Amino acid sequence: MANRERSERILTDWNRVFDALADPSRRYVLEYLHDRSDPVPVWDLAIALAVRTTDRAPNQIDIQVVEQAEAGIVHVHIPKLEAANLVESNGGELSLTDHAQTLPLFTPAYRGIVPPAASEEFDDWEP
């Protein structure tokens, strides 16, 4: 009976991972976090996601678009990513979990799934 329970738990864990990876915005969040060594404030992530989805420079994005991105991150994306044990939230900052680092999400073969995160240097940004 213990083997069956363990198998069901593993399957449930993988289902959560696949559910989390099903959305391109969540894959982008993982890629963005992976490319940074320090935890990322949710607001910075919201700006990056707004830049990605609107294809505009940060100074050209309406604040409401960033606020909508932030609401989606906080209320939809973080809970799914946390349920899959892929990110951890601490005081409004996000980082990848050790579990996320062990998955083959960030190998060269998988890097093309999500375009690289936008550069931190937004002043030189061009569409």
VEXZA-247260 format. One record per atom (N, C-alpha, C, CB): x, y, z; residue in three letters. Coordinates in steps of 0.05 Angstrom, whole numbers, padded with zeros to 5 digits, always signed. Glycine has a CB too. Layout:
N
XYZala;...
//
This chain:
127
+00016-00024+00000met;+00000+00000+00000met;+00017+00025+00000met;-00019+00000+00024met;+00040+00024+00013ala;+00058+00048+00015ala;+00068+00056-00012ala;+00081+00043+00034ala;+00075+00036-00029asn;+00085+00042-00056asn;+00063+00056-00073asn;+00094+00017-00070asn;+00038+00048-00070arg;+00017+00060-00085arg;+00013+00089-00076arg;-00009+00044-00081arg;+00014+00094-00050glu;+00011+00121-00040glu;+00033+00139-00049glu;+00009+00121-00009glu;+00058+00128-00049arg;+00081+00143-00059arg;+00078+00149-00088arg;+00107+00128-00053arg;+00069+00130-00104ser;+00065+00134-00133ser;+00044+00155-00138ser;+00058+00108-00146ser;+00023+00154-00123glu;+00001+00174-00127glu;+00011+00202-00119glu;-00023+00167-00110glu;+00028+00204-00098arg;+00038+00230-00090arg;+00057+00241-00111arg;+00053+00227-00063arg;+00074+00224-00122ile;+00092+00232-00144ile;+00077+00242-00168ile;+00112+00209-00151ile;+00056+00227-00175leu;+00040+00234-00198leu;+00026+00261-00193leu;+00019+00213-00204leu;+00016+00265-00169thr;+00003+00291-00161thr;+00023+00313-00163thr;-00009+00289-00133thr;+00048+00309-00154asp;+00068+00329-00155asp;+00075+00337-00184asp;+00094+00320-00141asp;+00077+00317-00202trp;+00083+00322-00230trp;+00060+00336-00243trp;+00089+00296-00245trp;+00035+00328-00236asn;+00012+00342-00247asn;+00012+00372-00240asn;-00014+00329-00238asn;+00020+00378-00216arg;+00023+00406-00208arg;+00044+00421-00224arg;+00029+00409-00178arg;+00066+00408-00229val;+00088+00419-00245val;+00078+00424-00273val;+00113+00401-00245val;+00065+00404-00286phe;+00055+00408-00313phe;+00034+00429-00315phe;+00044+00381-00323phe;+00017+00431-00294asp;-00004+00452-00293asp;+00010+00479-00292asp;-00023+00447-00269asp;+00030+00482-00276ala;+00044+00507-00273ala;+00058+00515-00299ala;+00065+00506-00250ala;+00069+00495-00313leu;+00084+00501-00338leu;+00066+00505-00362leu;+00103+00478-00343leu;+00040+00499-00359ala;+00022+00501-00382ala;+00018+00530-00391ala;-00005+00490-00374ala;+00022+00549-00374asp;+00018+00577-00381asp;+00044+00591-00389asp;+00005+00592-00357asp;+00044+00605-00412pro;+00069+00618-00420pro;+00079+00640-00401pro;+00065+00630-00448pro;+00060+00653-00388ser;+00069+00674-00368ser;+00083+00661-00345ser;+00045+00690-00359ser;+00074+00638-00336arg;+00088+00625-00314arg;+00115+00614-00323arg;+00071+00601-00303arg;+00117+00605-00347arg;+00143+00596-00357arg;+00162+00620-00359arg;+00141+00583-00385arg;+00152+00643-00367tyr;+00168+00667-00368tyr;+00177+00675-00340tyr;+00152+00691-00380tyr;+00159+00673-00320val;+00167+00679-00292val;+00190+00662-00283val;+00142+00675-00273val;+00189+00636-00290leu;+00210+00618-00282leu;+00236+00626-00296leu;+00203+00589-00289leu;+00235+00632-00322glu;+00259+00640-00337glu;+00270+00666-00325glu;+00252+00643-00367glu;+00253+00685-00319tyr;+00262+00710-00308tyr;+00276+00706-00282tyr;+00238+00729-00305tyr;+00264+00690-00264leu;+00277+00685-00238leu;+00303+00670-00241leu;+00257+00669-00220leu;+00304+00651-00260his;+00328+00636-00264his;+00351+00653-00272his;+00323+00614-00285his;+00346+00674-00288asp;+00367+00691-00298asp;+00377+00711-00278asp;+00357+00706-00322asp;+00367+00711-00253arg;+00375+00729-00232arg;+00384+00714-00208arg;+00352+00748-00225arg;+00405+00724-00195ser;+00416+00710-00172ser;+00402+00717-00146ser;+00446+00716-00170ser;+00390+00741-00145asp;+00377+00750-00121asp;+00347+00748-00124asp;+00385+00779-00114asp;+00332+00746-00102pro;+00303+00747-00103pro;+00293+00772-00118pro;+00290+00745-00075pro;+00271+00769-00132val;+00260+00791-00148val;+00235+00802-00136val;+00256+00781-00177val;+00233+00828-00133pro;+00208+00840-00123pro;+00185+00834-00144pro;+00211+00870-00118pro;+00162+00829-00134val;+00139+00823-00151val;+00134+00846-00170val;+00113+00818-00134val;+00138+00871-00161trp;+00133+00894-00178trp;+00152+00894-00202trp;+00137+00920-00163trp;+00178+00887-00198asp;+00197+00886-00220asp;+00189+00864-00240asp;+00225+00880-00209asp;+00179+00842-00229leu;+00170+00820-00247leu;+00145+00829-00262leu;+00163+00795-00230leu;+00127+00844-00250ala;+00104+00854-00263ala;+00111+00873-00286ala;+00085+00869-00244ala;+00131+00890-00282ile;+00141+00907-00303ile;+00152+00891-00326ile;+00162+00927-00293ile;+00168+00871-00320ala;+00180+00854-00341ala;+00159+00839-00356ala;+00200+00834-00328ala;+00139+00829-00342leu;+00117+00815-00356leu;+00101+00834-00373leu;+00099+00801-00335leu;+00096+00858-00364ala;+00082+00878-00380ala;+00098+00885-00405ala;+00076+00903-00363ala;+00124+00888-00402val;+00141+00894-00425val;+00139+00872-00445val;+00171+00898-00416val;+00140+00847-00435arg;+00139+00824-00453arg;+00112+00822-00468arg;+00144+00798-00437arg;+00091+00826-00453thr;+00064+00822-00466thr;+00056+00846-00483thr;+00044+00818-00444thr;+00066+00870-00478thr;+00058+00893-00494thr;+00078+00900-00516thr;+00054+00917-00477thr;+00102+00889-00514asp;+00123+00895-00533asp;+00130+00925-00533asp;+00115+00886-00561asp;+00129+00937-00510arg;+00135+00966-00507arg;+00157+00969-00486arg;+00110+00982-00499arg;+00170+00992-00487ala;+00190+00999-00466ala;+00175+01005-00440ala;+00207+01023-00475ala;+00188+01000-00417pro;+00175+01005-00392pro;+00164+01033-00388pro;+00195+01000-00370pro;+00177+01053-00399asn;+00167+01081-00396asn;+00144+01086-00415asn;+00190+01100-00402asn;+00136+01068-00432gln;+00113+01071-00450gln;+00089+01055-00441gln;+00121+01064-00478gln;+00092+01040-00419ile;+00070+01023-00410ile;+00053+01037-00390ile;+00081+00997-00399ile;+00027+01036-00394asp;+00008+01048-00375asp;+00010+01033-00348asp;-00021+01047-00386asp;+00010+01048-00327ile;+00013+01037-00300ile;-00009+01016-00295ile;+00011+01059-00278ile;-00032+01019-00307gln;-00054+01000-00303gln;-00047+00972-00314gln;-00080+01010-00316gln;-00031+00972-00336val;-00023+00947-00348val;-00004+00933-00328val;-00009+00952-00375val;+00014+00948-00316val;+00033+00936-00297val;+00017+00926-00272val;+00054+00957-00288val;-00002+00942-00263glu;-00018+00933-00240glu;-00034+00908-00246glu;-00038+00956-00232glu;-00044+00906-00271gln;-00058+00881-00279gln;-00039+00857-00279gln;-00072+00885-00307gln;-00015+00862-00289ala;+00005+00840-00290ala;+00011+00832-00261ala;+00030+00849-00305ala;+00014+00852-00243glu;+00020+00846-00215glu;-00002+00830-00203glu;+00025+00872-00200glu;-00027+00837-00208ala;-00050+00822-00197ala;-00050+00794-00207ala;-00077+00836-00204ala;-00045+00790-00232gly;-00043+00763-00243gly;-00021+00746-00231gly;-00040+00763-00273gly;+00002+00759-00227ile;+00025+00745-00214ile;+00018+00737-00186ile;+00050+00763-00214ile;+00007+00756-00171val;+00001+00751-00142val;-00022+00731-00138val;-00006+00777-00128val;-00043+00734-00154his;-00067+00718-00148his;-00070+00692-00165his;-00091+00735-00153his;-00055+00690-00187val;-00057+00666-00204val;-00031+00652-00206val;-00067+00674-00232val;-00010+00666-00215his;+00015+00652-00222his;+00030+00642-00198his;+00032+00671-00238his;+00034+00660-00178ile;+00049+00651-00154ile;+00036+00627-00140ile;+00051+00674-00134ile;+00009+00627-00136pro;-00002+00603-00123pro;+00002+00577-00138pro;-00032+00608-00119pro;+00000+00578-00165lys;+00005+00554-00181lys;+00034+00546-00180lys;-00004+00558-00210lys;+00052+00565-00181leu;+00081+00559-00180leu;+00089+00549-00153leu;+00097+00583-00188leu;+00077+00560-00132glu;+00083+00551-00105glu;+00072+00523-00100glu;+00072+00571-00084glu;+00048+00518-00111ala;+00036+00491-00108ala;+00053+00470-00121ala;+00007+00491-00120ala;+00067+00477-00142ala;+00085+00459-00156ala;+00113+00459-00144ala;+00086+00466-00185ala;+00117+00474-00122asn;+00143+00477-00109asn;+00164+00487-00128asn;+00151+00450-00097asn;+00157+00507-00145leu;+00176+00518-00164leu;+00187+00545-00155leu;+00164+00520-00191leu;+00171+00560-00140val;+00179+00586-00130val;+00172+00588-00101val;+00167+00610-00146val;+00187+00607-00088glu;+00180+00613-00060glu;+00178+00643-00058glu;+00201+00602-00040glu;+00159+00652-00042ser;+00154+00680-00038ser;+00163+00688-00010ser;+00124+00688-00043ser;+00177+00710-00008asn;+00186+00719+00018asn;+00185+00750+00019asn;+00214+00709+00025asn;+00165+00760+00033gly;+00163+00789+00035gly;+00160+00804+00009gly;+00187+00799+00049gly;+00144+00794-00009gly;+00140+00808-00035gly;+00162+00803-00055gly;+00138+00837-00030gly;+00180+00785-00049glu;+00201+00777-00068glu;+00199+00748-00075glu;+00229+00784-00057glu;+00206+00741-00099leu;+00204+00714-00109leu;+00232+00703-00116leu;+00186+00712-00133leu;+00235+00677-00112ser;+00259+00664-00121ser;+00251+00635-00128ser;+00282+00665-00100ser;+00268+00622-00144leu;+00264+00594-00150leu;+00271+00577-00126leu;+00282+00586-00174leu;+00257+00555-00124thr;+00263+00535-00103thr;+00286+00517-00113thr;+00238+00518-00096thr;+00297+00502-00094asp;+00317+00483-00102asp;+00305+00462-00120asp;+00329+00469-00076asp;+00280+00455-00115his;+00266+00435-00132his;+00265+00445-00161his;+00237+00430-00122his;+00259+00470-00165ala;+00257+00481-00193ala;+00285+00479-00206ala;+00248+00510-00192ala;+00306+00484-00191gln;+00333+00483-00202gln;+00340+00455-00211gln;+00353+00493-00182gln;+00327+00434-00200thr;+00334+00406-00207thr;+00320+00397-00232thr;+00328+00388-00184thr;+00299+00411-00240leu;+00284+00403-00264leu;+00299+00411-00289leu;+00255+00415-00264leu;+00294+00397-00311pro;+00309+00403-00336pro;+00297+00427-00351pro;+00310+00379-00354pro;+00288+00447-00337leu;+00275+00470-00349leu;+00295+00490-00361leu;+00258+00484-00329leu;+00319+00490-00350phe;+00338+00510-00357phe;+00363+00500-00372phe;+00347+00525-00332phe;+00360+00476-00383thr;+00382+00465-00399thr;+00381+00478-00426thr;+00380+00434-00400thr;+00403+00477-00441pro;+00403+00489-00468pro;+00381+00479-00486pro;+00429+00485-00481pro;+00373+00454-00484ala;+00352+00444-00501ala;+00325+00457-00495ala;+00350+00414-00497ala;+00321+00466-00471tyr;+00295+00477-00463tyr;+00295+00508-00464tyr;+00287+00468-00436tyr;+00318+00521-00467arg;+00319+00550-00466arg;+00302+00563-00487arg;+00348+00559-00468arg;+00297+00550-00510gly;+00282+00563-00531gly;+00252+00564-00526gly;+00287+00549-00556gly;+00243+00550-00505ile;+00214+00549-00499ile;+00204+00577-00491ile;+00208+00529-00477ile;+00220+00591-00476val;+00213+00618-00468val;+00235+00637-00477val;+00208+00620-00437val;+00229+00659-00491pro;+00250+00677-00499pro;+00264+00688-00474pro;+00238+00700-00516pro;+00290+00694-00477pro;+00304+00705-00454pro;+00291+00730-00442pro;+00333+00712-00462pro;+00294+00733-00416ala;+00283+00757-00403ala;+00295+00782-00414ala;+00287+00755-00372ala;+00280+00803-00413ala;+00289+00829-00422ala;+00313+00838-00405ala;+00267+00850-00420ala;+00330+00854-00418ser;+00353+00864-00404ser;+00345+00883-00382ser;+00372+00879-00424ser;+00362+00884-00361glu;+00358+00903-00339glu;+00362+00932-00349glu;+00376+00897-00316glu;+00377+00935-00370glu;+00382+00962-00380glu;+00360+00971-00399glu;+00410+00962-00395glu;+00339+00982-00388phe;+00316+00990-00404phe;+00321+01015-00420phe;+00292+00994-00386phe;+00341+01031-00413asp;+00346+01055-00428asp;+00354+01050-00457asp;+00369+01071-00414asp;+00367+01027-00462asp;+00376+01020-00489asp;+00356+01002-00503asp;+00403+01008-00488asp;+00333+00998-00490trp;+00314+00978-00501trp;+00302+00988-00527trp;+00293+00973-00480trp;+00300+00970-00546glu;+00287+00976-00571glu;+00269+00953-00578glu;+00308+00982-00594glu;+00245+00959-00590pro;+00227+00937-00597pro;+00238+00920-00619pro;+00200+00948-00605pro;
//
